[in-house]
Amino acid sequence: MKPYSKYFERIRIRPDPDAELKTHPQRCQWDGCTEAGTHRAPVGRMREGEYFHFCFEHVREYNKGYNYFSGLGDTDIARFQKEALTGHRPTWKMGTASGPRTAADFSQVRSGGAGYFRRTRDPFNLFGAQAGRPPQERKARPLEAKALETLGLDAKATGAAIKARYKELVKRHHPDANGGNRGSEDRFREVIQAYRLLRQAGLC
């Protein structure tokens, strides 16, 4: 790359808005002062972005007595401080009840509990049963149903039942237990694949 590339010549630096003030500072706005006003001081509340220009000594004196909340009552100051915690943006309370919430209560927050149980699978009953109703029965997906059928089980089988059935079938169809029977090897392979699918689905 050339030391004086055409790309560097196109670079523009944003002009400093206070450049003119730094080169030709205006007079200090303190009454009776003739020094240069090289330091800015905020005008006050409701006039954000506007500044006085004072010399060093007078800006220090101005800052000692500056009060952003001048003219406001204690209630207004407290409300301003509370709103400042959220950046003066509107907020809403979550939920409708106060106090600790249980998992069952949380399920009622959106669209009602019935809709929650219809949309979400909860095979281990982590979120608790709906009031007065037992938890909805698990519905196996097509691949899961086929895997359960391979093991000789139905959709209501628990994780412990699946593991017990898997161990039983593995011992029965293992090649060492059947003298190298090819049919038994195929069955052995199907059992392993079915159990692996059910384990990945979180059913055992």
mmCIF file of the C-alpha atoms, coordinates in Angstrom:
data_MODEL
# 
_entry.id   MODEL 
# 
loop_
_atom_site.group_PDB 
_atom_site.id 
_atom_site.type_symbol 
_atom_site.label_atom_id 
_atom_site.label_alt_id 
_atom_site.label_comp_id 
_atom_site.label_asym_id 
_atom_site.label_entity_id 
_atom_site.label_seq_id 
_atom_site.pdbx_PDB_ins_code 
_atom_site.Cartn_x 
_atom_site.Cartn_y 
_atom_site.Cartn_z 
_atom_site.occupancy 
_atom_site.B_iso_or_equiv 
_atom_site.pdbx_formal_charge 
_atom_site.auth_seq_id 
_atom_site.auth_comp_id 
_atom_site.auth_asym_id 
_atom_site.auth_atom_id 
_atom_site.pdbx_PDB_model_num 
ATOM 1   C CA . MET A 1 1   ? 0.000   0.000   0.000  1.00 0.00 ? 1   MET A CA 1 
ATOM 2   C CA . LYS A 1 2   ? 1.236   3.459   -0.862 1.00 0.00 ? 2   LYS A CA 1 
ATOM 3   C CA . PRO A 1 3   ? 2.034   5.763   2.038  1.00 0.00 ? 3   PRO A CA 1 
ATOM 4   C CA . TYR A 1 4   ? -0.235  8.418   0.496  1.00 0.00 ? 4   TYR A CA 1 
ATOM 5   C CA . SER A 1 5   ? -3.141  6.359   -0.794 1.00 0.00 ? 5   SER A CA 1 
ATOM 6   C CA . LYS A 1 6   ? -6.168  7.951   -2.426 1.00 0.00 ? 6   LYS A CA 1 
ATOM 7   C CA . TYR A 1 7   ? -8.337  6.263   0.199  1.00 0.00 ? 7   TYR A CA 1 
ATOM 8   C CA . PHE A 1 8   ? -6.677  8.230   3.011  1.00 0.00 ? 8   PHE A CA 1 
ATOM 9   C CA . GLU A 1 9   ? -7.337  11.470  1.161  1.00 0.00 ? 9   GLU A CA 1 
ATOM 10  C CA . ARG A 1 10  ? -11.076 10.783  1.272  1.00 0.00 ? 10  ARG A CA 1 
ATOM 11  C CA . ILE A 1 11  ? -11.149 10.432  5.053  1.00 0.00 ? 11  ILE A CA 1 
ATOM 12  C CA . ARG A 1 12  ? -12.982 13.304  6.689  1.00 0.00 ? 12  ARG A CA 1 
ATOM 13  C CA . ILE A 1 13  ? -12.954 14.112  10.378 1.00 0.00 ? 13  ILE A CA 1 
ATOM 14  C CA . ARG A 1 14  ? -16.153 15.359  11.956 1.00 0.00 ? 14  ARG A CA 1 
ATOM 15  C CA . PRO A 1 15  ? -15.706 19.022  12.869 1.00 0.00 ? 15  PRO A CA 1 
ATOM 16  C CA . ASP A 1 16  ? -15.587 19.874  16.547 1.00 0.00 ? 16  ASP A CA 1 
ATOM 17  C CA . PRO A 1 17  ? -18.657 22.004  17.442 1.00 0.00 ? 17  PRO A CA 1 
ATOM 18  C CA . ASP A 1 18  ? -16.607 23.826  20.091 1.00 0.00 ? 18  ASP A CA 1 
ATOM 19  C CA . ALA A 1 19  ? -13.604 24.446  17.840 1.00 0.00 ? 19  ALA A CA 1 
ATOM 20  C CA . GLU A 1 20  ? -14.499 28.083  17.306 1.00 0.00 ? 20  GLU A CA 1 
ATOM 21  C CA . LEU A 1 21  ? -15.135 28.562  21.002 1.00 0.00 ? 21  LEU A CA 1 
ATOM 22  C CA . LYS A 1 22  ? -11.698 27.134  21.799 1.00 0.00 ? 22  LYS A CA 1 
ATOM 23  C CA . THR A 1 23  ? -9.906  29.388  19.327 1.00 0.00 ? 23  THR A CA 1 
ATOM 24  C CA . HIS A 1 24  ? -12.038 32.481  20.014 1.00 0.00 ? 24  HIS A CA 1 
ATOM 25  C CA . PRO A 1 25  ? -13.574 31.950  23.473 1.00 0.00 ? 25  PRO A CA 1 
ATOM 26  C CA . GLN A 1 26  ? -16.493 34.167  24.359 1.00 0.00 ? 26  GLN A CA 1 
ATOM 27  C CA . ARG A 1 27  ? -16.549 36.316  27.427 1.00 0.00 ? 27  ARG A CA 1 
ATOM 28  C CA . CYS A 1 28  ? -17.469 34.827  30.818 1.00 0.00 ? 28  CYS A CA 1 
ATOM 29  C CA . GLN A 1 29  ? -21.212 35.229  31.459 1.00 0.00 ? 29  GLN A CA 1 
ATOM 30  C CA . TRP A 1 30  ? -20.728 35.921  35.143 1.00 0.00 ? 30  TRP A CA 1 
ATOM 31  C CA . ASP A 1 31  ? -21.794 39.468  35.981 1.00 0.00 ? 31  ASP A CA 1 
ATOM 32  C CA . GLY A 1 32  ? -18.828 41.812  36.041 1.00 0.00 ? 32  GLY A CA 1 
ATOM 33  C CA . CYS A 1 33  ? -16.254 39.232  34.833 1.00 0.00 ? 33  CYS A CA 1 
ATOM 34  C CA . THR A 1 34  ? -14.051 40.024  31.839 1.00 0.00 ? 34  THR A CA 1 
ATOM 35  C CA . GLU A 1 35  ? -12.244 36.664  31.616 1.00 0.00 ? 35  GLU A CA 1 
ATOM 36  C CA . ALA A 1 36  ? -12.756 34.215  28.752 1.00 0.00 ? 36  ALA A CA 1 
ATOM 37  C CA . GLY A 1 37  ? -15.662 31.786  29.178 1.00 0.00 ? 37  GLY A CA 1 
ATOM 38  C CA . THR A 1 38  ? -13.758 28.586  28.434 1.00 0.00 ? 38  THR A CA 1 
ATOM 39  C CA . HIS A 1 39  ? -15.857 26.250  30.640 1.00 0.00 ? 39  HIS A CA 1 
ATOM 40  C CA . ARG A 1 40  ? -19.450 25.135  30.084 1.00 0.00 ? 40  ARG A CA 1 
ATOM 41  C CA . ALA A 1 41  ? -22.068 24.766  32.814 1.00 0.00 ? 41  ALA A CA 1 
ATOM 42  C CA . PRO A 1 42  ? -25.611 23.359  32.350 1.00 0.00 ? 42  PRO A CA 1 
ATOM 43  C CA . VAL A 1 43  ? -28.441 25.875  32.389 1.00 0.00 ? 43  VAL A CA 1 
ATOM 44  C CA . GLY A 1 44  ? -30.807 23.650  34.346 1.00 0.00 ? 44  GLY A CA 1 
ATOM 45  C CA . ARG A 1 45  ? -33.806 21.345  34.318 1.00 0.00 ? 45  ARG A CA 1 
ATOM 46  C CA . MET A 1 46  ? -36.076 21.409  31.239 1.00 0.00 ? 46  MET A CA 1 
ATOM 47  C CA . ARG A 1 47  ? -33.290 23.138  29.302 1.00 0.00 ? 47  ARG A CA 1 
ATOM 48  C CA . GLU A 1 48  ? -31.024 20.168  28.686 1.00 0.00 ? 48  GLU A CA 1 
ATOM 49  C CA . GLY A 1 49  ? -28.365 20.761  26.035 1.00 0.00 ? 49  GLY A CA 1 
ATOM 50  C CA . GLU A 1 50  ? -28.060 24.479  26.847 1.00 0.00 ? 50  GLU A CA 1 
ATOM 51  C CA . TYR A 1 51  ? -24.979 25.816  28.664 1.00 0.00 ? 51  TYR A CA 1 
ATOM 52  C CA . PHE A 1 52  ? -23.539 28.908  30.274 1.00 0.00 ? 52  PHE A CA 1 
ATOM 53  C CA . HIS A 1 53  ? -19.922 29.813  29.554 1.00 0.00 ? 53  HIS A CA 1 
ATOM 54  C CA . PHE A 1 54  ? -17.847 30.777  32.558 1.00 0.00 ? 54  PHE A CA 1 
ATOM 55  C CA . CYS A 1 55  ? -14.196 31.185  33.395 1.00 0.00 ? 55  CYS A CA 1 
ATOM 56  C CA . PHE A 1 56  ? -12.553 28.588  35.622 1.00 0.00 ? 56  PHE A CA 1 
ATOM 57  C CA . GLU A 1 57  ? -13.162 30.387  38.920 1.00 0.00 ? 57  GLU A CA 1 
ATOM 58  C CA . HIS A 1 58  ? -16.787 31.206  38.238 1.00 0.00 ? 58  HIS A CA 1 
ATOM 59  C CA . VAL A 1 59  ? -17.691 27.765  36.865 1.00 0.00 ? 59  VAL A CA 1 
ATOM 60  C CA . ARG A 1 60  ? -16.461 26.275  40.146 1.00 0.00 ? 60  ARG A CA 1 
ATOM 61  C CA . GLU A 1 61  ? -18.612 28.703  42.103 1.00 0.00 ? 61  GLU A CA 1 
ATOM 62  C CA . TYR A 1 62  ? -21.636 28.030  39.872 1.00 0.00 ? 62  TYR A CA 1 
ATOM 63  C CA . ASN A 1 63  ? -21.289 24.262  40.276 1.00 0.00 ? 63  ASN A CA 1 
ATOM 64  C CA . LYS A 1 64  ? -21.197 24.546  44.091 1.00 0.00 ? 64  LYS A CA 1 
ATOM 65  C CA . GLY A 1 65  ? -24.699 26.015  44.123 1.00 0.00 ? 65  GLY A CA 1 
ATOM 66  C CA . TYR A 1 66  ? -26.132 24.110  41.159 1.00 0.00 ? 66  TYR A CA 1 
ATOM 67  C CA . ASN A 1 67  ? -29.256 22.061  41.936 1.00 0.00 ? 67  ASN A CA 1 
ATOM 68  C CA . TYR A 1 68  ? -30.987 20.206  39.113 1.00 0.00 ? 68  TYR A CA 1 
ATOM 69  C CA . PHE A 1 69  ? -34.124 19.738  41.238 1.00 0.00 ? 69  PHE A CA 1 
ATOM 70  C CA . SER A 1 70  ? -34.478 23.377  42.219 1.00 0.00 ? 70  SER A CA 1 
ATOM 71  C CA . GLY A 1 71  ? -38.154 24.313  42.513 1.00 0.00 ? 71  GLY A CA 1 
ATOM 72  C CA . LEU A 1 72  ? -39.441 20.720  42.791 1.00 0.00 ? 72  LEU A CA 1 
ATOM 73  C CA . GLY A 1 73  ? -41.181 19.249  45.811 1.00 0.00 ? 73  GLY A CA 1 
ATOM 74  C CA . ASP A 1 74  ? -40.062 16.109  47.631 1.00 0.00 ? 74  ASP A CA 1 
ATOM 75  C CA . THR A 1 75  ? -42.796 14.020  45.957 1.00 0.00 ? 75  THR A CA 1 
ATOM 76  C CA . ASP A 1 76  ? -41.720 15.060  42.467 1.00 0.00 ? 76  ASP A CA 1 
ATOM 77  C CA . ILE A 1 77  ? -38.058 14.390  43.270 1.00 0.00 ? 77  ILE A CA 1 
ATOM 78  C CA . ALA A 1 78  ? -38.869 10.908  44.611 1.00 0.00 ? 78  ALA A CA 1 
ATOM 79  C CA . ARG A 1 79  ? -40.933 10.110  41.505 1.00 0.00 ? 79  ARG A CA 1 
ATOM 80  C CA . PHE A 1 80  ? -38.113 11.298  39.223 1.00 0.00 ? 80  PHE A CA 1 
ATOM 81  C CA . GLN A 1 81  ? -35.587 9.120   41.049 1.00 0.00 ? 81  GLN A CA 1 
ATOM 82  C CA . LYS A 1 82  ? -37.902 6.087   40.820 1.00 0.00 ? 82  LYS A CA 1 
ATOM 83  C CA . GLU A 1 83  ? -38.472 6.606   37.090 1.00 0.00 ? 83  GLU A CA 1 
ATOM 84  C CA . ALA A 1 84  ? -34.727 7.041   36.550 1.00 0.00 ? 84  ALA A CA 1 
ATOM 85  C CA . LEU A 1 85  ? -34.222 3.378   37.542 1.00 0.00 ? 85  LEU A CA 1 
ATOM 86  C CA . THR A 1 86  ? -35.943 2.333   34.284 1.00 0.00 ? 86  THR A CA 1 
ATOM 87  C CA . GLY A 1 87  ? -34.619 5.164   32.125 1.00 0.00 ? 87  GLY A CA 1 
ATOM 88  C CA . HIS A 1 88  ? -37.930 7.058   32.403 1.00 0.00 ? 88  HIS A CA 1 
ATOM 89  C CA . ARG A 1 89  ? -39.657 4.370   30.345 1.00 0.00 ? 89  ARG A CA 1 
ATOM 90  C CA . PRO A 1 90  ? -43.078 2.886   31.190 1.00 0.00 ? 90  PRO A CA 1 
ATOM 91  C CA . THR A 1 91  ? -43.096 -0.473  32.963 1.00 0.00 ? 91  THR A CA 1 
ATOM 92  C CA . TRP A 1 92  ? -45.785 -2.978  33.948 1.00 0.00 ? 92  TRP A CA 1 
ATOM 93  C CA . LYS A 1 93  ? -46.060 -5.436  36.810 1.00 0.00 ? 93  LYS A CA 1 
ATOM 94  C CA . MET A 1 94  ? -45.717 -9.101  35.915 1.00 0.00 ? 94  MET A CA 1 
ATOM 95  C CA . GLY A 1 95  ? -48.657 -11.270 36.888 1.00 0.00 ? 95  GLY A CA 1 
ATOM 96  C CA . THR A 1 96  ? -51.677 -10.306 38.918 1.00 0.00 ? 96  THR A CA 1 
ATOM 97  C CA . ALA A 1 97  ? -51.008 -11.775 42.376 1.00 0.00 ? 97  ALA A CA 1 
ATOM 98  C CA . SER A 1 98  ? -48.337 -10.881 44.875 1.00 0.00 ? 98  SER A CA 1 
ATOM 99  C CA . GLY A 1 99  ? -46.224 -13.241 46.920 1.00 0.00 ? 99  GLY A CA 1 
ATOM 100 C CA . PRO A 1 100 ? -44.305 -16.367 45.933 1.00 0.00 ? 100 PRO A CA 1 
ATOM 101 C CA . ARG A 1 101 ? -45.592 -18.198 42.876 1.00 0.00 ? 101 ARG A CA 1 
ATOM 102 C CA . THR A 1 102 ? -45.557 -21.939 42.302 1.00 0.00 ? 102 THR A CA 1 
ATOM 103 C CA . ALA A 1 103 ? -44.966 -23.746 39.033 1.00 0.00 ? 103 ALA A CA 1 
ATOM 104 C CA . ALA A 1 104 ? -48.692 -24.493 38.796 1.00 0.00 ? 104 ALA A CA 1 
ATOM 105 C CA . ASP A 1 105 ? -49.491 -20.779 39.225 1.00 0.00 ? 105 ASP A CA 1 
ATOM 106 C CA . PHE A 1 106 ? -46.985 -19.867 36.526 1.00 0.00 ? 106 PHE A CA 1 
ATOM 107 C CA . SER A 1 107 ? -48.744 -22.131 34.047 1.00 0.00 ? 107 SER A CA 1 
ATOM 108 C CA . GLN A 1 108 ? -51.917 -20.043 34.462 1.00 0.00 ? 108 GLN A CA 1 
ATOM 109 C CA . VAL A 1 109 ? -50.273 -16.703 33.565 1.00 0.00 ? 109 VAL A CA 1 
ATOM 110 C CA . ARG A 1 110 ? -50.656 -16.984 29.789 1.00 0.00 ? 110 ARG A CA 1 
ATOM 111 C CA . SER A 1 111 ? -53.696 -18.231 27.904 1.00 0.00 ? 111 SER A CA 1 
ATOM 112 C CA . GLY A 1 112 ? -54.990 -20.222 30.897 1.00 0.00 ? 112 GLY A CA 1 
ATOM 113 C CA . GLY A 1 113 ? -53.817 -23.526 32.305 1.00 0.00 ? 113 GLY A CA 1 
ATOM 114 C CA . ALA A 1 114 ? -55.769 -25.674 29.862 1.00 0.00 ? 114 ALA A CA 1 
ATOM 115 C CA . GLY A 1 115 ? -54.039 -24.118 26.864 1.00 0.00 ? 115 GLY A CA 1 
ATOM 116 C CA . TYR A 1 116 ? -50.693 -24.525 28.572 1.00 0.00 ? 116 TYR A CA 1 
ATOM 117 C CA . PHE A 1 117 ? -51.172 -28.260 29.136 1.00 0.00 ? 117 PHE A CA 1 
ATOM 118 C CA . ARG A 1 118 ? -52.400 -28.747 25.576 1.00 0.00 ? 118 ARG A CA 1 
ATOM 119 C CA . ARG A 1 119 ? -49.344 -27.057 24.042 1.00 0.00 ? 119 ARG A CA 1 
ATOM 120 C CA . THR A 1 120 ? -46.596 -28.379 26.307 1.00 0.00 ? 120 THR A CA 1 
ATOM 121 C CA . ARG A 1 121 ? -45.461 -31.946 26.885 1.00 0.00 ? 121 ARG A CA 1 
ATOM 122 C CA . ASP A 1 122 ? -44.807 -32.648 30.549 1.00 0.00 ? 122 ASP A CA 1 
ATOM 123 C CA . PRO A 1 123 ? -44.152 -36.414 30.755 1.00 0.00 ? 123 PRO A CA 1 
ATOM 124 C CA . PHE A 1 124 ? -42.529 -36.157 34.208 1.00 0.00 ? 124 PHE A CA 1 
ATOM 125 C CA . ASN A 1 125 ? -45.200 -33.837 35.686 1.00 0.00 ? 125 ASN A CA 1 
ATOM 126 C CA . LEU A 1 126 ? -42.640 -31.121 36.489 1.00 0.00 ? 126 LEU A CA 1 
ATOM 127 C CA . PHE A 1 127 ? -45.205 -28.314 36.431 1.00 0.00 ? 127 PHE A CA 1 
ATOM 128 C CA . GLY A 1 128 ? -47.825 -30.082 38.512 1.00 0.00 ? 128 GLY A CA 1 
ATOM 129 C CA . ALA A 1 129 ? -51.346 -31.151 37.643 1.00 0.00 ? 129 ALA A CA 1 
ATOM 130 C CA . GLN A 1 130 ? -54.027 -28.648 36.862 1.00 0.00 ? 130 GLN A CA 1 
ATOM 131 C CA . ALA A 1 131 ? -56.335 -28.003 39.798 1.00 0.00 ? 131 ALA A CA 1 
ATOM 132 C CA . GLY A 1 132 ? -58.783 -30.894 40.124 1.00 0.00 ? 132 GLY A CA 1 
ATOM 133 C CA . ARG A 1 133 ? -57.467 -32.698 37.040 1.00 0.00 ? 133 ARG A CA 1 
ATOM 134 C CA . PRO A 1 134 ? -54.741 -35.301 36.541 1.00 0.00 ? 134 PRO A CA 1 
ATOM 135 C CA . PRO A 1 135 ? -51.838 -34.467 34.219 1.00 0.00 ? 135 PRO A CA 1 
ATOM 136 C CA . GLN A 1 136 ? -52.503 -35.097 30.530 1.00 0.00 ? 136 GLN A CA 1 
ATOM 137 C CA . GLU A 1 137 ? -51.308 -38.459 29.265 1.00 0.00 ? 137 GLU A CA 1 
ATOM 138 C CA . ARG A 1 138 ? -48.215 -38.503 27.098 1.00 0.00 ? 138 ARG A CA 1 
ATOM 139 C CA . LYS A 1 139 ? -48.809 -38.988 23.370 1.00 0.00 ? 139 LYS A CA 1 
ATOM 140 C CA . ALA A 1 140 ? -45.940 -40.707 21.603 1.00 0.00 ? 140 ALA A CA 1 
ATOM 141 C CA . ARG A 1 141 ? -44.800 -39.359 18.254 1.00 0.00 ? 141 ARG A CA 1 
ATOM 142 C CA . PRO A 1 142 ? -44.775 -41.713 15.247 1.00 0.00 ? 142 PRO A CA 1 
ATOM 143 C CA . LEU A 1 143 ? -41.088 -42.677 15.567 1.00 0.00 ? 143 LEU A CA 1 
ATOM 144 C CA . GLU A 1 144 ? -41.398 -43.035 19.330 1.00 0.00 ? 144 GLU A CA 1 
ATOM 145 C CA . ALA A 1 145 ? -44.521 -45.203 18.942 1.00 0.00 ? 145 ALA A CA 1 
ATOM 146 C CA . LYS A 1 146 ? -42.707 -47.426 16.452 1.00 0.00 ? 146 LYS A CA 1 
ATOM 147 C CA . ALA A 1 147 ? -39.721 -47.763 18.795 1.00 0.00 ? 147 ALA A CA 1 
ATOM 148 C CA . LEU A 1 148 ? -42.019 -48.687 21.696 1.00 0.00 ? 148 LEU A CA 1 
ATOM 149 C CA . GLU A 1 149 ? -43.736 -51.241 19.480 1.00 0.00 ? 149 GLU A CA 1 
ATOM 150 C CA . THR A 1 150 ? -40.334 -52.734 18.642 1.00 0.00 ? 150 THR A CA 1 
ATOM 151 C CA . LEU A 1 151 ? -39.744 -53.221 22.361 1.00 0.00 ? 151 LEU A CA 1 
ATOM 152 C CA . GLY A 1 152 ? -43.267 -54.601 22.815 1.00 0.00 ? 152 GLY A CA 1 
ATOM 153 C CA . LEU A 1 153 ? -44.497 -51.668 24.918 1.00 0.00 ? 153 LEU A CA 1 
ATOM 154 C CA . ASP A 1 154 ? -47.297 -49.092 24.632 1.00 0.00 ? 154 ASP A CA 1 
ATOM 155 C CA . ALA A 1 155 ? -47.249 -45.299 24.977 1.00 0.00 ? 155 ALA A CA 1 
ATOM 156 C CA . LYS A 1 156 ? -47.994 -45.499 28.738 1.00 0.00 ? 156 LYS A CA 1 
ATOM 157 C CA . ALA A 1 157 ? -44.695 -47.268 29.477 1.00 0.00 ? 157 ALA A CA 1 
ATOM 158 C CA . THR A 1 158 ? -42.530 -45.541 32.057 1.00 0.00 ? 158 THR A CA 1 
ATOM 159 C CA . GLY A 1 159 ? -38.807 -44.948 31.769 1.00 0.00 ? 159 GLY A CA 1 
ATOM 160 C CA . ALA A 1 160 ? -38.063 -47.765 34.203 1.00 0.00 ? 160 ALA A CA 1 
ATOM 161 C CA . ALA A 1 161 ? -40.233 -50.181 32.196 1.00 0.00 ? 161 ALA A CA 1 
ATOM 162 C CA . ILE A 1 162 ? -38.457 -49.228 28.967 1.00 0.00 ? 162 ILE A CA 1 
ATOM 163 C CA . LYS A 1 163 ? -35.023 -49.845 30.508 1.00 0.00 ? 163 LYS A CA 1 
ATOM 164 C CA . ALA A 1 164 ? -36.090 -53.189 31.999 1.00 0.00 ? 164 ALA A CA 1 
ATOM 165 C CA . ARG A 1 165 ? -37.586 -54.351 28.697 1.00 0.00 ? 165 ARG A CA 1 
ATOM 166 C CA . TYR A 1 166 ? -34.451 -53.254 26.814 1.00 0.00 ? 166 TYR A CA 1 
ATOM 167 C CA . LYS A 1 167 ? -32.158 -55.259 29.121 1.00 0.00 ? 167 LYS A CA 1 
ATOM 168 C CA . GLU A 1 168 ? -34.403 -58.301 28.791 1.00 0.00 ? 168 GLU A CA 1 
ATOM 169 C CA . LEU A 1 169 ? -34.440 -58.208 24.974 1.00 0.00 ? 169 LEU A CA 1 
ATOM 170 C CA . VAL A 1 170 ? -30.698 -57.567 24.713 1.00 0.00 ? 170 VAL A CA 1 
ATOM 171 C CA . LYS A 1 171 ? -29.947 -60.648 26.800 1.00 0.00 ? 171 LYS A CA 1 
ATOM 172 C CA . ARG A 1 172 ? -32.432 -62.727 24.798 1.00 0.00 ? 172 ARG A CA 1 
ATOM 173 C CA . HIS A 1 173 ? -31.269 -61.718 21.290 1.00 0.00 ? 173 HIS A CA 1 
ATOM 174 C CA . HIS A 1 174 ? -27.548 -61.234 21.875 1.00 0.00 ? 174 HIS A CA 1 
ATOM 175 C CA . PRO A 1 175 ? -25.537 -63.193 19.220 1.00 0.00 ? 175 PRO A CA 1 
ATOM 176 C CA . ASP A 1 176 ? -23.563 -65.038 21.911 1.00 0.00 ? 176 ASP A CA 1 
ATOM 177 C CA . ALA A 1 177 ? -26.811 -66.362 23.395 1.00 0.00 ? 177 ALA A CA 1 
ATOM 178 C CA . ASN A 1 178 ? -28.157 -67.588 20.015 1.00 0.00 ? 178 ASN A CA 1 
ATOM 179 C CA . GLY A 1 179 ? -25.135 -69.213 18.392 1.00 0.00 ? 179 GLY A CA 1 
ATOM 180 C CA . GLY A 1 180 ? -24.701 -66.545 15.730 1.00 0.00 ? 180 GLY A CA 1 
ATOM 181 C CA . ASN A 1 181 ? -28.285 -66.747 14.426 1.00 0.00 ? 181 ASN A CA 1 
ATOM 182 C CA . ARG A 1 182 ? -28.672 -64.036 11.726 1.00 0.00 ? 182 ARG A CA 1 
ATOM 183 C CA . GLY A 1 183 ? -32.342 -63.444 12.515 1.00 0.00 ? 183 GLY A CA 1 
ATOM 184 C CA . SER A 1 184 ? -31.503 -62.901 16.143 1.00 0.00 ? 184 SER A CA 1 
ATOM 185 C CA . GLU A 1 185 ? -28.745 -60.419 15.172 1.00 0.00 ? 185 GLU A CA 1 
ATOM 186 C CA . ASP A 1 186 ? -31.221 -58.323 13.145 1.00 0.00 ? 186 ASP A CA 1 
ATOM 187 C CA . ARG A 1 187 ? -33.655 -58.302 16.046 1.00 0.00 ? 187 ARG A CA 1 
ATOM 188 C CA . PHE A 1 188 ? -30.812 -57.378 18.412 1.00 0.00 ? 188 PHE A CA 1 
ATOM 189 C CA . ARG A 1 189 ? -29.903 -54.417 16.173 1.00 0.00 ? 189 ARG A CA 1 
ATOM 190 C CA . GLU A 1 190 ? -33.539 -53.211 16.001 1.00 0.00 ? 190 GLU A CA 1 
ATOM 191 C CA . VAL A 1 191 ? -33.839 -53.275 19.810 1.00 0.00 ? 191 VAL A CA 1 
ATOM 192 C CA . ILE A 1 192 ? -30.676 -51.206 20.243 1.00 0.00 ? 192 ILE A CA 1 
ATOM 193 C CA . GLN A 1 193 ? -31.790 -48.603 17.682 1.00 0.00 ? 193 GLN A CA 1 
ATOM 194 C CA . ALA A 1 194 ? -35.266 -48.352 19.245 1.00 0.00 ? 194 ALA A CA 1 
ATOM 195 C CA . TYR A 1 195 ? -33.842 -47.853 22.734 1.00 0.00 ? 195 TYR A CA 1 
ATOM 196 C CA . ARG A 1 196 ? -31.385 -45.226 21.472 1.00 0.00 ? 196 ARG A CA 1 
ATOM 197 C CA . LEU A 1 197 ? -34.238 -43.258 19.868 1.00 0.00 ? 197 LEU A CA 1 
ATOM 198 C CA . LEU A 1 198 ? -36.334 -43.380 23.030 1.00 0.00 ? 198 LEU A CA 1 
ATOM 199 C CA . ARG A 1 199 ? -33.376 -42.244 25.145 1.00 0.00 ? 199 ARG A CA 1 
ATOM 200 C CA . GLN A 1 200 ? -32.722 -39.278 22.827 1.00 0.00 ? 200 GLN A CA 1 
ATOM 201 C CA . ALA A 1 201 ? -36.417 -38.355 23.095 1.00 0.00 ? 201 ALA A CA 1 
ATOM 202 C CA . GLY A 1 202 ? -36.046 -38.231 26.886 1.00 0.00 ? 202 GLY A CA 1 
ATOM 203 C CA . LEU A 1 203 ? -38.473 -41.070 27.581 1.00 0.00 ? 203 LEU A CA 1 
ATOM 204 C CA . CYS A 1 204 ? -35.998 -43.197 29.512 1.00 0.00 ? 204 CYS A CA 1 
# 
